[in-house]
Amino acid sequence: MGFKKYRGTVDTVETARMAHRVLDIGCMRCGHTASRWAYKIEQRGALWGQLPLGKPVRGFYCNECRCRVWVILMATGPWDG
Ligand SMILES: [Zn+2]
């Protein structure tokens, strides 16, 4: 795809997007986990790119709880290496 490999620290949605990573979005209420490409989260707006990984953040919708919840974002994919 021609993107340059990012070698810095991946600790926010923005840097995860630069590293072309997928994020696990873990609900702190029920434990349900969903996966999203970091760039798709960042597309929601500038503030979303600043969200930290590995810390509680709110504003994500959980399909199990059927409401907006606190979540932990973790970089996982891409699964194809
Ligand atoms: Zn939930």
PDB file of the backbone (N, CA, C, O) and the ligand in Angstrom, with CONECT records:
HET     ZN  A 101       1
ATOM      1  N   MET A   1       0.820  -1.211   0.000  1.00  0.00           N
ATOM      2  CA  MET A   1       0.000   0.000   0.000  1.00  0.00           C
ATOM      3  C   MET A   1       0.855   1.262   0.000  1.00  0.00           C
ATOM      4  O   MET A   1       0.334   2.362  -0.185  1.00  0.00           O
ATOM      5  N   GLY A   2       2.163   1.114   0.205  1.00  0.00           N
ATOM      6  CA  GLY A   2       3.046   2.246   0.072  1.00  0.00           C
ATOM      7  C   GLY A   2       3.158   3.142   1.282  1.00  0.00           C
ATOM      8  O   GLY A   2       3.759   4.213   1.195  1.00  0.00           O
ATOM      9  N   PHE A   3       2.598   2.740   2.411  1.00  0.00           N
ATOM     10  CA  PHE A   3       2.749   3.580   3.595  1.00  0.00           C
ATOM     11  C   PHE A   3       4.110   3.324   4.234  1.00  0.00           C
ATOM     12  O   PHE A   3       4.636   2.212   4.196  1.00  0.00           O
ATOM     13  N   LYS A   4       4.656   4.365   4.812  1.00  0.00           N
ATOM     14  CA  LYS A   4       5.961   4.270   5.445  1.00  0.00           C
ATOM     15  C   LYS A   4       5.802   3.682   6.832  1.00  0.00           C
ATOM     16  O   LYS A   4       4.907   4.083   7.575  1.00  0.00           O
ATOM     17  N   LYS A   5       6.646   2.748   7.187  1.00  0.00           N
ATOM     18  CA  LYS A   5       6.498   2.096   8.480  1.00  0.00           C
ATOM     19  C   LYS A   5       6.875   3.050   9.608  1.00  0.00           C
ATOM     20  O   LYS A   5       7.953   3.644   9.616  1.00  0.00           O
ATOM     21  N   TYR A   6       5.955   3.175  10.555  1.00  0.00           N
ATOM     22  CA  TYR A   6       6.152   4.044  11.706  1.00  0.00           C
ATOM     23  C   TYR A   6       6.912   3.276  12.784  1.00  0.00           C
ATOM     24  O   TYR A   6       6.543   2.154  13.131  1.00  0.00           O
ATOM     25  N   ARG A   7       7.972   3.885  13.310  1.00  0.00           N
ATOM     26  CA  ARG A   7       8.817   3.177  14.276  1.00  0.00           C
ATOM     27  C   ARG A   7       8.768   3.802  15.668  1.00  0.00           C
ATOM     28  O   ARG A   7       9.485   3.362  16.566  1.00  0.00           O
ATOM     29  N   GLY A   8       7.944   4.808  15.853  1.00  0.00           N
ATOM     30  CA  GLY A   8       7.864   5.457  17.154  1.00  0.00           C
ATOM     31  C   GLY A   8       6.984   4.696  18.122  1.00  0.00           C
ATOM     32  O   GLY A   8       6.525   3.591  17.832  1.00  0.00           O
ATOM     33  N   THR A   9       6.756   5.297  19.269  1.00  0.00           N
ATOM     34  CA  THR A   9       5.916   4.699  20.296  1.00  0.00           C
ATOM     35  C   THR A   9       4.459   4.719  19.859  1.00  0.00           C
ATOM     36  O   THR A   9       3.972   5.716  19.325  1.00  0.00           O
ATOM     37  N   VAL A  10       3.772   3.612  20.090  1.00  0.00           N
ATOM     38  CA  VAL A  10       2.338   3.543  19.805  1.00  0.00           C
ATOM     39  C   VAL A  10       1.607   3.634  21.132  1.00  0.00           C
ATOM     40  O   VAL A  10       1.444   2.633  21.830  1.00  0.00           O
ATOM     41  N   ASP A  11       1.164   4.850  21.482  1.00  0.00           N
ATOM     42  CA  ASP A  11       0.481   5.041  22.760  1.00  0.00           C
ATOM     43  C   ASP A  11      -0.790   5.873  22.655  1.00  0.00           C
ATOM     44  O   ASP A  11      -1.418   6.187  23.666  1.00  0.00           O
ATOM     45  N   THR A  12      -1.164   6.226  21.435  1.00  0.00           N
ATOM     46  CA  THR A  12      -2.423   6.932  21.211  1.00  0.00           C
ATOM     47  C   THR A  12      -3.078   6.375  19.945  1.00  0.00           C
ATOM     48  O   THR A  12      -2.463   5.621  19.191  1.00  0.00           O
ATOM     49  N   VAL A  13      -4.349   6.767  19.728  1.00  0.00           N
ATOM     50  CA  VAL A  13      -5.043   6.349  18.500  1.00  0.00           C
ATOM     51  C   VAL A  13      -4.296   6.874  17.274  1.00  0.00           C
ATOM     52  O   VAL A  13      -4.170   6.175  16.269  1.00  0.00           O
ATOM     53  N   GLU A  14      -3.803   8.112  17.365  1.00  0.00           N
ATOM     54  CA  GLU A  14      -3.100   8.702  16.226  1.00  0.00           C
ATOM     55  C   GLU A  14      -1.832   7.929  15.873  1.00  0.00           C
ATOM     56  O   GLU A  14      -1.595   7.633  14.702  1.00  0.00           O
ATOM     57  N   THR A  15      -1.015   7.599  16.875  1.00  0.00           N
ATOM     58  CA  THR A  15       0.227   6.868  16.579  1.00  0.00           C
ATOM     59  C   THR A  15      -0.080   5.435  16.155  1.00  0.00           C
ATOM     60  O   THR A  15       0.672   4.847  15.378  1.00  0.00           O
ATOM     61  N   ALA A  16      -1.178   4.866  16.657  1.00  0.00           N
ATOM     62  CA  ALA A  16      -1.590   3.541  16.194  1.00  0.00           C
ATOM     63  C   ALA A  16      -1.981   3.596  14.721  1.00  0.00           C
ATOM     64  O   ALA A  16      -1.683   2.680  13.955  1.00  0.00           O
ATOM     65  N   ARG A  17      -2.651   4.681  14.333  1.00  0.00           N
ATOM     66  CA  ARG A  17      -3.007   4.861  12.920  1.00  0.00           C
ATOM     67  C   ARG A  17      -1.743   4.995  12.081  1.00  0.00           C
ATOM     68  O   ARG A  17      -1.656   4.424  10.994  1.00  0.00           O
ATOM     69  N   MET A  18      -0.745   5.759  12.588  1.00  0.00           N
ATOM     70  CA  MET A  18       0.510   5.937  11.844  1.00  0.00           C
ATOM     71  C   MET A  18       1.226   4.595  11.679  1.00  0.00           C
ATOM     72  O   MET A  18       1.890   4.360  10.670  1.00  0.00           O
ATOM     73  N   ALA A  19       1.089   3.726  12.667  1.00  0.00           N
ATOM     74  CA  ALA A  19       1.726   2.407  12.616  1.00  0.00           C
ATOM     75  C   ALA A  19       0.842   1.388  11.891  1.00  0.00           C
ATOM     76  O   ALA A  19       1.197   0.216  11.768  1.00  0.00           O
ATOM     77  N   HIS A  20      -0.346   1.870  11.402  1.00  0.00           N
ATOM     78  CA  HIS A  20      -1.254   1.024  10.631  1.00  0.00           C
ATOM     79  C   HIS A  20      -1.735  -0.155  11.467  1.00  0.00           C
ATOM     80  O   HIS A  20      -1.712  -1.303  11.024  1.00  0.00           O
ATOM     81  N   ARG A  21      -2.169   0.152  12.680  1.00  0.00           N
ATOM     82  CA  ARG A  21      -2.566  -0.900  13.609  1.00  0.00           C
ATOM     83  C   ARG A  21      -4.084  -0.995  13.755  1.00  0.00           C
ATOM     84  O   ARG A  21      -4.823  -0.053  13.469  1.00  0.00           O
ATOM     85  N   VAL A  22      -4.513  -2.163  14.208  1.00  0.00           N
ATOM     86  CA  VAL A  22      -5.894  -2.391  14.607  1.00  0.00           C
ATOM     87  C   VAL A  22      -5.960  -2.274  16.133  1.00  0.00           C
ATOM     88  O   VAL A  22      -5.034  -2.686  16.833  1.00  0.00           O
ATOM     89  N   LEU A  23      -7.044  -1.716  16.637  1.00  0.00           N
ATOM     90  CA  LEU A  23      -7.206  -1.564  18.082  1.00  0.00           C
ATOM     91  C   LEU A  23      -8.300  -2.474  18.606  1.00  0.00           C
ATOM     92  O   LEU A  23      -9.367  -2.597  18.004  1.00  0.00           O
ATOM     93  N   ASP A  24      -8.022  -3.116  19.741  1.00  0.00           N
ATOM     94  CA  ASP A  24      -9.057  -3.805  20.501  1.00  0.00           C
ATOM     95  C   ASP A  24      -9.702  -2.781  21.425  1.00  0.00           C
ATOM     96  O   ASP A  24      -9.012  -2.038  22.123  1.00  0.00           O
ATOM     97  N   ILE A  25     -11.029  -2.749  21.424  1.00  0.00           N
ATOM     98  CA  ILE A  25     -11.778  -1.831  22.277  1.00  0.00           C
ATOM     99  C   ILE A  25     -12.472  -2.678  23.331  1.00  0.00           C
ATOM    100  O   ILE A  25     -13.495  -3.305  23.056  1.00  0.00           O
ATOM    101  N   GLY A  26     -11.912  -2.698  24.551  1.00  0.00           N
ATOM    102  CA  GLY A  26     -12.430  -3.567  25.596  1.00  0.00           C
ATOM    103  C   GLY A  26     -13.356  -2.813  26.536  1.00  0.00           C
ATOM    104  O   GLY A  26     -12.946  -1.843  27.175  1.00  0.00           O
ATOM    105  N   CYS A  27     -14.610  -3.260  26.621  1.00  0.00           N
ATOM    106  CA  CYS A  27     -15.591  -2.634  27.499  1.00  0.00           C
ATOM    107  C   CYS A  27     -15.227  -2.919  28.959  1.00  0.00           C
ATOM    108  O   CYS A  27     -15.015  -4.073  29.331  1.00  0.00           O
ATOM    109  N   MET A  28     -15.155  -1.869  29.786  1.00  0.00           N
ATOM    110  CA  MET A  28     -14.810  -2.053  31.193  1.00  0.00           C
ATOM    111  C   MET A  28     -16.012  -2.507  31.999  1.00  0.00           C
ATOM    112  O   MET A  28     -15.870  -2.895  33.159  1.00  0.00           O
ATOM    113  N   ARG A  29     -17.199  -2.463  31.395  1.00  0.00           N
ATOM    114  CA  ARG A  29     -18.414  -2.808  32.114  1.00  0.00           C
ATOM    115  C   ARG A  29     -18.708  -4.303  31.996  1.00  0.00           C
ATOM    116  O   ARG A  29     -19.016  -4.952  32.995  1.00  0.00           O
ATOM    117  N   CYS A  30     -18.614  -4.859  30.774  1.00  0.00           N
ATOM    118  CA  CYS A  30     -18.979  -6.264  30.568  1.00  0.00           C
ATOM    119  C   CYS A  30     -17.823  -7.102  30.017  1.00  0.00           C
ATOM    120  O   CYS A  30     -17.925  -8.327  29.965  1.00  0.00           O
ATOM    121  N   GLY A  31     -16.737  -6.467  29.610  1.00  0.00           N
ATOM    122  CA  GLY A  31     -15.607  -7.226  29.098  1.00  0.00           C
ATOM    123  C   GLY A  31     -15.667  -7.536  27.620  1.00  0.00           C
ATOM    124  O   GLY A  31     -14.744  -8.141  27.075  1.00  0.00           O
ATOM    125  N   HIS A  32     -16.759  -7.123  26.950  1.00  0.00           N
ATOM    126  CA  HIS A  32     -16.881  -7.348  25.512  1.00  0.00           C
ATOM    127  C   HIS A  32     -15.772  -6.596  24.775  1.00  0.00           C
ATOM    128  O   HIS A  32     -15.455  -5.455  25.110  1.00  0.00           O
ATOM    129  N   THR A  33     -15.191  -7.244  23.775  1.00  0.00           N
ATOM    130  CA  THR A  33     -14.124  -6.612  23.007  1.00  0.00           C
ATOM    131  C   THR A  33     -14.516  -6.520  21.540  1.00  0.00           C
ATOM    132  O   THR A  33     -15.002  -7.491  20.959  1.00  0.00           O
ATOM    133  N   ALA A  34     -14.305  -5.354  20.946  1.00  0.00           N
ATOM    134  CA  ALA A  34     -14.523  -5.151  19.517  1.00  0.00           C
ATOM    135  C   ALA A  34     -13.216  -4.664  18.914  1.00  0.00           C
ATOM    136  O   ALA A  34     -12.395  -4.072  19.614  1.00  0.00           O
ATOM    137  N   SER A  35     -13.013  -4.905  17.632  1.00  0.00           N
ATOM    138  CA  SER A  35     -11.803  -4.476  16.945  1.00  0.00           C
ATOM    139  C   SER A  35     -12.132  -3.458  15.870  1.00  0.00           C
ATOM    140  O   SER A  35     -13.085  -3.627  15.109  1.00  0.00           O
ATOM    141  N   ARG A  36     -11.339  -2.402  15.813  1.00  0.00           N
ATOM    142  CA  ARG A  36     -11.502  -1.366  14.795  1.00  0.00           C
ATOM    143  C   ARG A  36     -10.128  -0.924  14.318  1.00  0.00           C
ATOM    144  O   ARG A  36      -9.172  -0.899  15.094  1.00  0.00           O
ATOM    145  N   TRP A  37     -10.030  -0.574  13.030  1.00  0.00           N
ATOM    146  CA  TRP A  37      -8.804   0.043  12.547  1.00  0.00           C
ATOM    147  C   TRP A  37      -8.654   1.392  13.233  1.00  0.00           C
ATOM    148  O   TRP A  37      -9.627   2.129  13.389  1.00  0.00           O
ATOM    149  N   ALA A  38      -7.426   1.712  13.644  1.00  0.00           N
ATOM    150  CA  ALA A  38      -7.165   2.977  14.340  1.00  0.00           C
ATOM    151  C   ALA A  38      -7.597   4.169  13.482  1.00  0.00           C
ATOM    152  O   ALA A  38      -8.135   5.142  14.009  1.00  0.00           O
ATOM    153  N   TYR A  39      -7.367   4.102  12.165  1.00  0.00           N
ATOM    154  CA  TYR A  39      -7.709   5.260  11.330  1.00  0.00           C
ATOM    155  C   TYR A  39      -9.207   5.511  11.297  1.00  0.00           C
ATOM    156  O   TYR A  39      -9.644   6.647  11.110  1.00  0.00           O
ATOM    157  N   LYS A  40     -10.007   4.444  11.480  1.00  0.00           N
ATOM    158  CA  LYS A  40     -11.457   4.640  11.473  1.00  0.00           C
ATOM    159  C   LYS A  40     -11.916   5.347  12.739  1.00  0.00           C
ATOM    160  O   LYS A  40     -12.883   6.109  12.709  1.00  0.00           O
ATOM    161  N   ILE A  41     -11.228   5.099  13.855  1.00  0.00           N
ATOM    162  CA  ILE A  41     -11.553   5.821  15.087  1.00  0.00           C
ATOM    163  C   ILE A  41     -11.111   7.271  14.958  1.00  0.00           C
ATOM    164  O   ILE A  41     -11.830   8.187  15.359  1.00  0.00           O
ATOM    165  N   GLU A  42      -9.926   7.474  14.395  1.00  0.00           N
ATOM    166  CA  GLU A  42      -9.406   8.832  14.264  1.00  0.00           C
ATOM    167  C   GLU A  42     -10.282   9.671  13.337  1.00  0.00           C
ATOM    168  O   GLU A  42     -10.363  10.890  13.494  1.00  0.00           O
ATOM    169  N   GLN A  43     -10.934   9.031  12.378  1.00  0.00           N
ATOM    170  CA  GLN A  43     -11.787   9.760  11.435  1.00  0.00           C
ATOM    171  C   GLN A  43     -12.976  10.429  12.121  1.00  0.00           C
ATOM    172  O   GLN A  43     -13.615  11.308  11.542  1.00  0.00           O
ATOM    173  N   ARG A  44     -13.275  10.015  13.355  1.00  0.00           N
ATOM    174  CA  ARG A  44     -14.410  10.612  14.060  1.00  0.00           C
ATOM    175  C   ARG A  44     -14.140  12.062  14.427  1.00  0.00           C
ATOM    176  O   ARG A  44     -15.078  12.833  14.636  1.00  0.00           O
ATOM    177  N   GLY A  45     -12.874  12.443  14.508  1.00  0.00           N
ATOM    178  CA  GLY A  45     -12.556  13.821  14.840  1.00  0.00           C
ATOM    179  C   GLY A  45     -11.185  13.938  15.461  1.00  0.00           C
ATOM    180  O   GLY A  45     -10.605  12.939  15.887  1.00  0.00           O
ATOM    181  N   ALA A  46     -10.661  15.151  15.518  1.00  0.00           N
ATOM    182  CA  ALA A  46      -9.294  15.383  15.975  1.00  0.00           C
ATOM    183  C   ALA A  46      -9.068  14.858  17.396  1.00  0.00           C
ATOM    184  O   ALA A  46      -8.015  14.289  17.682  1.00  0.00           O
ATOM    185  N   LEU A  47     -10.041  15.043  18.282  1.00  0.00           N
ATOM    186  CA  LEU A  47      -9.856  14.642  19.671  1.00  0.00           C
ATOM    187  C   LEU A  47      -9.708  13.132  19.819  1.00  0.00           C
ATOM    188  O   LEU A  47      -9.034  12.654  20.731  1.00  0.00           O
ATOM    189  N   TRP A  48     -10.339  12.387  18.923  1.00  0.00           N
ATOM    190  CA  TRP A  48     -10.277  10.931  19.009  1.00  0.00           C
ATOM    191  C   TRP A  48      -8.856  10.436  18.784  1.00  0.00           C
ATOM    192  O   TRP A  48      -8.459   9.410  19.335  1.00  0.00           O
ATOM    193  N   GLY A  49      -8.087  11.167  17.971  1.00  0.00           N
ATOM    194  CA  GLY A  49      -6.704  10.772  17.712  1.00  0.00           C
ATOM    195  C   GLY A  49      -5.822  10.889  18.940  1.00  0.00           C
ATOM    196  O   GLY A  49      -4.784  10.233  19.027  1.00  0.00           O
ATOM    197  N   GLN A  50      -6.235  11.729  19.900  1.00  0.00           N
ATOM    198  CA  GLN A  50      -5.420  11.955  21.098  1.00  0.00           C
ATOM    199  C   GLN A  50      -5.721  10.949  22.202  1.00  0.00           C
ATOM    200  O   GLN A  50      -5.053  10.960  23.236  1.00  0.00           O
ATOM    201  N   LEU A  51      -6.708  10.083  22.009  1.00  0.00           N
ATOM    202  CA  LEU A  51      -7.061   9.122  23.060  1.00  0.00           C
ATOM    203  C   LEU A  51      -5.881   8.193  23.341  1.00  0.00           C
ATOM    204  O   LEU A  51      -5.269   7.676  22.406  1.00  0.00           O
ATOM    205  N   PRO A  52      -5.556   7.976  24.617  1.00  0.00           N
ATOM    206  CA  PRO A  52      -4.428   7.116  24.975  1.00  0.00           C
ATOM    207  C   PRO A  52      -4.788   5.637  24.886  1.00  0.00           C
ATOM    208  O   PRO A  52      -5.951   5.262  25.038  1.00  0.00           O
ATOM    209  N   LEU A  53      -3.793   4.810  24.642  1.00  0.00           N
ATOM    210  CA  LEU A  53      -3.984   3.356  24.680  1.00  0.00           C
ATOM    211  C   LEU A  53      -3.646   2.864  26.082  1.00  0.00           C
ATOM    212  O   LEU A  53      -2.779   3.425  26.752  1.00  0.00           O
ATOM    213  N   GLY A  54      -4.330   1.819  26.519  1.00  0.00           N
ATOM    214  CA  GLY A  54      -4.018   1.189  27.794  1.00  0.00           C
ATOM    215  C   GLY A  54      -4.560   1.912  29.011  1.00  0.00           C
ATOM    216  O   GLY A  54      -4.239   1.549  30.143  1.00  0.00           O
ATOM    217  N   LYS A  55      -5.388   2.942  28.790  1.00  0.00           N
ATOM    218  CA  LYS A  55      -5.978   3.679  29.905  1.00  0.00           C
ATOM    219  C   LYS A  55      -7.477   3.802  29.677  1.00  0.00           C
ATOM    220  O   LYS A  55      -7.931   3.776  28.533  1.00  0.00           O
ATOM    221  N   PRO A  56      -8.252   3.934  30.746  1.00  0.00           N
ATOM    222  CA  PRO A  56      -9.699   4.072  30.575  1.00  0.00           C
ATOM    223  C   PRO A  56     -10.051   5.345  29.813  1.00  0.00           C
ATOM    224  O   PRO A  56      -9.619   6.441  30.171  1.00  0.00           O
ATOM    225  N   VAL A  57     -10.842   5.179  28.760  1.00  0.00           N
ATOM    226  CA  VAL A  57     -11.378   6.321  28.024  1.00  0.00           C
ATOM    227  C   VAL A  57     -12.864   6.058  27.806  1.00  0.00           C
ATOM    228  O   VAL A  57     -13.292   4.904  27.777  1.00  0.00           O
ATOM    229  N   ARG A  58     -13.654   7.122  27.651  1.00  0.00           N
ATOM    230  CA  ARG A  58     -15.081   6.907  27.489  1.00  0.00           C
ATOM    231  C   ARG A  58     -15.557   7.441  26.149  1.00  0.00           C
ATOM    232  O   ARG A  58     -14.836   8.152  25.449  1.00  0.00           O
ATOM    233  N   GLY A  59     -16.787   7.082  25.809  1.00  0.00           N
ATOM    234  CA  GLY A  59     -17.376   7.593  24.590  1.00  0.00           C
ATOM    235  C   GLY A  59     -17.590   6.524  23.541  1.00  0.00           C
ATOM    236  O   GLY A  59     -18.106   6.815  22.462  1.00  0.00           O
ATOM    237  N   PHE A  60     -17.201   5.285  23.835  1.00  0.00           N
ATOM    238  CA  PHE A  60     -17.409   4.206  22.885  1.00  0.00           C
ATOM    239  C   PHE A  60     -18.709   3.473  23.197  1.00  0.00           C
ATOM    240  O   PHE A  60     -19.075   3.295  24.359  1.00  0.00           O
ATOM    241  N   TYR A  61     -19.396   3.053  22.144  1.00  0.00           N
ATOM    242  CA  TYR A  61     -20.641   2.330  22.297  1.00  0.00           C
ATOM    243  C   TYR A  61     -20.354   0.841  22.389  1.00  0.00           C
ATOM    244  O   TYR A  61     -19.622   0.300  21.560  1.00  0.00           O
ATOM    245  N   CYS A  62     -20.927   0.168  23.394  1.00  0.00           N
ATOM    246  CA  CYS A  62     -20.764  -1.277  23.545  1.00  0.00           C
ATOM    247  C   CYS A  62     -22.030  -1.967  23.057  1.00  0.00           C
ATOM    248  O   CYS A  62     -23.133  -1.637  23.492  1.00  0.00           O
ATOM    249  N   ASN A  63     -21.866  -2.927  22.151  1.00  0.00           N
ATOM    250  CA  ASN A  63     -23.019  -3.640  21.598  1.00  0.00           C
ATOM    251  C   ASN A  63     -23.669  -4.569  22.609  1.00  0.00           C
ATOM    252  O   ASN A  63     -24.836  -4.931  22.461  1.00  0.00           O
ATOM    253  N   GLU A  64     -22.919  -4.960  23.643  1.00  0.00           N
ATOM    254  CA  GLU A  64     -23.475  -5.827  24.683  1.00  0.00           C
ATOM    255  C   GLU A  64     -24.234  -5.005  25.720  1.00  0.00           C
ATOM    256  O   GLU A  64     -25.353  -5.351  26.099  1.00  0.00           O
ATOM    257  N   CYS A  65     -23.618  -3.914  26.174  1.00  0.00           N
ATOM    258  CA  CYS A  65     -24.260  -3.062  27.183  1.00  0.00           C
ATOM    259  C   CYS A  65     -25.343  -2.185  26.555  1.00  0.00           C
ATOM    260  O   CYS A  65     -26.233  -1.700  27.253  1.00  0.00           O
ATOM    261  N   ARG A  66     -25.270  -1.983  25.247  1.00  0.00           N
ATOM    262  CA  ARG A  66     -26.195  -1.128  24.522  1.00  0.00           C
ATOM    263  C   ARG A  66     -26.207   0.299  25.059  1.00  0.00           C
ATOM    264  O   ARG A  66     -27.252   0.941  25.167  1.00  0.00           O
ATOM    265  N   CYS A  67     -25.020   0.766  25.386  1.00  0.00           N
ATOM    266  CA  CYS A  67     -24.886   2.164  25.802  1.00  0.00           C
ATOM    267  C   CYS A  67     -23.419   2.554  25.652  1.00  0.00           C
ATOM    268  O   CYS A  67     -22.566   1.724  25.337  1.00  0.00           O
ATOM    269  N   ARG A  68     -23.147   3.827  25.883  1.00  0.00           N
ATOM    270  CA  ARG A  68     -21.761   4.291  25.822  1.00  0.00           C
ATOM    271  C   ARG A  68     -21.075   3.942  27.136  1.00  0.00           C
ATOM    272  O   ARG A  68     -21.644   4.116  28.214  1.00  0.00           O
ATOM    273  N   VAL A  69     -19.843   3.446  27.029  1.00  0.00           N
ATOM    274  CA  VAL A  69     -19.151   2.890  28.193  1.00  0.00           C
ATOM    275  C   VAL A  69     -17.713   3.383  28.252  1.00  0.00           C
ATOM    276  O   VAL A  69     -17.207   3.990  27.308  1.00  0.00           O
ATOM    277  N   TRP A  70     -17.065   3.110  29.382  1.00  0.00           N
ATOM    278  CA  TRP A  70     -15.624   3.286  29.505  1.00  0.00           C
ATOM    279  C   TRP A  70     -14.961   2.055  28.894  1.00  0.00           C
ATOM    280  O   TRP A  70     -15.421   0.931  29.092  1.00  0.00           O
ATOM    281  N   VAL A  71     -13.876   2.278  28.149  1.00  0.00           N
ATOM    282  CA  VAL A  71     -13.187   1.171  27.486  1.00  0.00           C
ATOM    283  C   VAL A  71     -11.678   1.325  27.663  1.00  0.00           C
ATOM    284  O   VAL A  71     -11.180   2.385  28.041  1.00  0.00           O
ATOM    285  N   ILE A  72     -10.971   0.233  27.377  1.00  0.00           N
ATOM    286  CA  ILE A  72      -9.512   0.261  27.284  1.00  0.00           C
ATOM    287  C   ILE A  72      -9.160  -0.054  25.828  1.00  0.00           C
ATOM    288  O   ILE A  72      -9.593  -1.067  25.278  1.00  0.00           O
ATOM    289  N   LEU A  73      -8.375   0.823  25.219  1.00  0.00           N
ATOM    290  CA  LEU A  73      -7.915   0.609  23.844  1.00  0.00           C
ATOM    291  C   LEU A  73      -6.548  -0.058  23.869  1.00  0.00           C
ATOM    292  O   LEU A  73      -5.652   0.354  24.606  1.00  0.00           O
ATOM    293  N   MET A  74      -6.404  -1.110  23.041  1.00  0.00           N
ATOM    294  CA  MET A  74      -5.110  -1.805  22.951  1.00  0.00           C
ATOM    295  C   MET A  74      -4.795  -2.081  21.488  1.00  0.00           C
ATOM    296  O   MET A  74      -5.656  -2.552  20.744  1.00  0.00           O
ATOM    297  N   ALA A  75      -3.567  -1.792  21.072  1.00  0.00           N
ATOM    298  CA  ALA A  75      -3.145  -2.083  19.699  1.00  0.00           C
ATOM    299  C   ALA A  75      -2.926  -3.589  19.561  1.00  0.00           C
ATOM    300  O   ALA A  75      -2.253  -4.199  20.392  1.00  0.00           O
ATOM    301  N   THR A  76      -3.490  -4.182  18.519  1.00  0.00           N
ATOM    302  CA  THR A  76      -3.338  -5.622  18.311  1.00  0.00           C
ATOM    303  C   THR A  76      -2.820  -5.919  16.907  1.00  0.00           C
ATOM    304  O   THR A  76      -1.655  -6.271  16.725  1.00  0.00           O
ATOM    305  N   GLY A  77      -3.705  -5.771  15.915  1.00  0.00           N
ATOM    306  CA  GLY A  77      -3.405  -6.192  14.559  1.00  0.00           C
ATOM    307  C   GLY A  77      -2.409  -5.260  13.854  1.00  0.00           C
ATOM    308  O   GLY A  77      -1.838  -4.390  14.512  1.00  0.00           O
ATOM    309  N   PRO A  78      -2.184  -5.406  12.562  1.00  0.00           N
ATOM    310  CA  PRO A  78      -2.937  -6.344  11.714  1.00  0.00           C
ATOM    311  C   PRO A  78      -2.519  -7.796  11.939  1.00  0.00           C
ATOM    312  O   PRO A  78      -1.361  -8.109  12.217  1.00  0.00           O
ATOM    313  N   TRP A  79      -3.504  -8.648  11.806  1.00  0.00           N
ATOM    314  CA  TRP A  79      -3.294 -10.068  12.057  1.00  0.00           C
ATOM    315  C   TRP A  79      -2.471 -10.732  10.968  1.00  0.00           C
ATOM    316  O   TRP A  79      -1.889 -11.797  11.175  1.00  0.00           O
ATOM    317  N   ASP A  80      -2.426 -10.087   9.796  1.00  0.00           N
ATOM    318  CA  ASP A  80      -1.663 -10.671   8.696  1.00  0.00           C
ATOM    319  C   ASP A  80      -0.190 -10.248   8.766  1.00  0.00           C
ATOM    320  O   ASP A  80       0.576 -10.476   7.829  1.00  0.00           O
ATOM    321  N   GLY A  81       0.192  -9.633   9.880  1.00  0.00           N
ATOM    322  CA  GLY A  81       1.579  -9.269  10.094  1.00  0.00           C
ATOM    323  C   GLY A  81       2.022  -8.072   9.293  1.00  0.00           C
ATOM    324  O   GLY A  81       3.179  -7.661   9.385  1.00  0.00           O
TER     325      GLY A  81
HETATM  326 ZN    ZN A 101     -20.134  -3.716  27.528  1.00  0.00          ZN2+
END
